[in-house]
Amino acid sequence: MLNCYKSQIPCRRQRGIKLELPQEAGYLVFAAAANVLSNLTQSVGPLPAGIKDPAASNGVSNLQRCRAAGYLTLAAVLLAGINHREAIVMIDGKKVLFSGMQSTGNLTLGNYLGALKNWVSLSDEYECFYSVVDMHSITVRQDPSELRKRARNLLTLYIAAGLDPQKNCIYYQSHVSGHAELAWILNCFTYIGELNRMTQFKDKAAKHADNINAGLYTYPVLMAADILLYQADVVPVGKDQLQHLEITRDIAQRFNAIYGDIFTIPEPYMGKAGANIRSLQNPEKKMSKSDENANASIYLMDDPDTIIRKFKRAVTDSEASVRYREEQPGIKNLIEIYCACTGKTPEETEKEFDGKGYSDFKPAVGEAVVSVLKPIQDRFYDLSKDKAYIDNIIKENAGKANYYATKTLRKVQKKIGFPERIR
Ligand code: TYM
């Protein structure tokens, strides 16, 4: 029933122990291991909210049973006499994915196509952590009640877009203090020269000249902490975040070179289409939440008429042919959007609109976008009505995120020489 073997887990460089546990077997064996578990929870901290003590429960859901299997793995590691700190345990044997979005402004089509859409398509393959990064948001002044409202809307949108909150850890960054604690440590392993090169800092500093604060400057270090805290293997982002991914990898490699293999080195992930959506009014600029021209961006909550109107007004050129080429940046951007929404390739799109003008193509792009956004909007409005459901997700997932974050944090603190906690 229980198939136990030693293995080299591919996404980690350390040696690990893996137990293969059929789901049906999980609960029975897990119940038998209840005594071990009670010791185990003392040594690794409390079980995340939502995972019941099997000894106390008469019936558990499949999800709980599945998660419980992860803890049983740890129990077995202890039983086998192996120090659990040295053992690597992956819940459900999956690689880890981390990503996040700022809860500032209104989400744009760029955020959806560049990030959120890929999050959904990758969510079955990885153990996923999706954060509402509200701590990043305060690098620019925010109205407190507005920030709270936007953070909740963003978390609800994650779910409305298709992320299953039972399978994915969807949480507020500010609910996991480990982000700030690891960021401080990583600040001490990041050079001023590296931060000076960050183009996003330069852009934001120019935009907010009256508030060039230290948080804005060290923003990439907090982002590195977000990713490294969960030992993420992969980070799906749009193109504008690649430089931040690069510095994250540099910091992690520098830390590992001194202290050993502590952090997983993350890889960025970008989808085939949509990683670099441009402004509809100026294709030289990226589509952005903070653009002052409302016609430049499609917002996720724009109604269908507004979406079609904005596409009809999109700045293009006088060539009047639907071609995917650098010389026609406005049309290239619209093709990119069309492909990301329909799954077609640029070549297929060129063929479809061969001999047709922009007056056919622009509304077709609008329709394709509406067909993607409308169901998300409907789900968002439905979910928003269920306060208790969303509250419960916030509570449970904060517990889970904290659990994993603390594991990495304690390891890092020990390595750099902070004193052990006395229990
Ligand atoms: P943010 O909130 O600006 O954007 C969220 C995600 O949307 C992508 N994106 C775009 N993709 C394509 N075209 C566009 N026009 C476009 N605009 C935005 C971004 O690349 C991003 O993936 N620093 C991050 C948030 C963050 C984070 C992290 C991300 C904090 N910690 C750790 C990944 C991992 C940011 O400001 O994203």
Boltz pocket constraint, residues with backbone or C-beta under 6 A from the ligand:
constraints:
  - pocket:
      binder: B
      contacts: [[A, 98], [A, 99], [A, 100], [A, 101], [A, 102], [A, 103], [A, 110], [A, 111], [A, 112], [A, 113], [A, 114], [A, 115], [A, 116], [A, 133], [A, 136], [A, 222], [A, 223], [A, 226], [A, 227], [A, 235], [A, 236], [A, 237], [A, 238], [A, 239], [A, 240], [A, 241], [A, 244], [A, 274], [A, 275], [A, 276], [A, 277], [A, 278], [A, 286], [A, 287], [A, 288]]
      max_distance: 6.0
